[in-house]
């Protein structure tokens, strides 16, 4: 790979603990041998990856990132307030933790919330990359080469964290790239909810190449919500991967509203018997946005269950892609897996791709998949209008109603109201443009 | 006192004329029954009145107190006081009845009003919490159609086969509520049906027989009795013509289709 500034020298110049520098350097050397993916690969089909130009971005310097120990963002601002009560707060700017706090009673119970670059190496080295390492591609390697920090959450055995841990990500800087990382390790029998909110500066060209790793121990329950409201020229290429132990439970929700091109690859591997994974998503693109989702429900162990419901809308000339795979491995008998993707196409210039896939290597399983792409039903519009509802209000009600079953299942109920408002505004903007 | 007046209404679908000169006049507080065989165009009439876009009106007029409704979009007709209870109300996921009536009135109705009406119509709370019509039984659909009617207080209601899918008890509850509205708010009713049993619960002031896309004869409640005795064929014979062939495709769509009634 040539003609860009993501070099080994730039990777090592970021500094930090020796183990992290060494890890970055190894990734940077590997990166030099890789080619960027193209849309001829199935996992990138319909994507905008061919438009990706690494020369448009450069990595940050150590000076730009600032001192890893610096506390430069007290509190969390208006976004944190919308999350309601919380047990902990991590503020991440351009991939580096600039503030973190944790309730004293959870500190006493052994819960850790810290920045990857400043945590003790023992706590983190054994976990970092253990989950995401199973999904390598050039962007994962690029991420590892410039990983400058990120949030680390460790919940010890049997500890229940009742209120959410809130992680606020902010990215800025025209022509810059940032590499946020979130690593959640929930030990056996623990419970935790992690809410991540991603935003970036508007009108600047920025690449966010992020990774979320969720390690869900035996009989642990992790609820993860990510809400992305990136600026209109942000490119986001994100990987979220979870490994689930015996009787573990993952409830994961993704909300995508922003970005120019925003891709999220969500993978859930059910390693232990009795593990359960629920993956939800809501996405709504307007203007020229593209939201791109790739999902993987990977059933390794028997008697595991997974459910997926992804719902999206597109308007103006926005596009979306959903491509999902359920894989049932040979030993994974008595598995139940479902996959459902529903799309509303609100204008003629918009479009949605929906590609559900099954790969079943066991014989005693129950699997189903469903996908729909279409405009708002005329009969529904007529029904509402026959009551006196104005056409634009009818459309808004139907779109909000379409997303309602996902909103109702969000593990952080306080989020539903601002998200409904955001969807409301997107549908409203459609009518402003028309009139 | 208001008057819904339909004059020489003609409408077609994809070039086929379904309504062939309909004349009707309903005043506040009156109950009119419109009875006709399957395929006579009864349901088409209800949708043409409401302004559904699949139909092309070729002639005639529909007014409330002299104001022309044809040419107005559906929602404006509703706001001028016209209400349709749908024969097959469509499911709208995630949109509760209270959301619907709130939007229909630009936030003019509070939830308590919906609760009160739900009580009168024996609609259980779970049906208010769900998206409208989502997994409702036929009976629940018609009760909640009536609930919306009661809450929105229109001047005229077109009941499109409100008796289909209703058991006797539910039919009674719904009929009593509509009858009360004719007294309380002066609601005028045009009840489209092919079952005489509706007319034992919802007693009409006038009965109109609808065949071949128009009203062929009108009379008092005794006309429904005659129809029950001799059927559409017998009635057509008395009037000196044969029952016209179906003009619309309702026949194949209607799961309750029976010859006559």
Interface residues (C-beta under 8 A of the other chain):
Chain A: X377 X378 X379 X380 X382 X383 X384 X385 X386 X387 X388 X389 X390 X391 X393 X394 X397 X398 X400 X401 X402 X403 X404 X405
Chain B: X50 X52 X53 X73 X74 X75 X78 X79 X83 X84 X86 X89 X90 X92 X93 X94 X95 X99 X100 X101 X103 X104 X105 X131 X148 X152
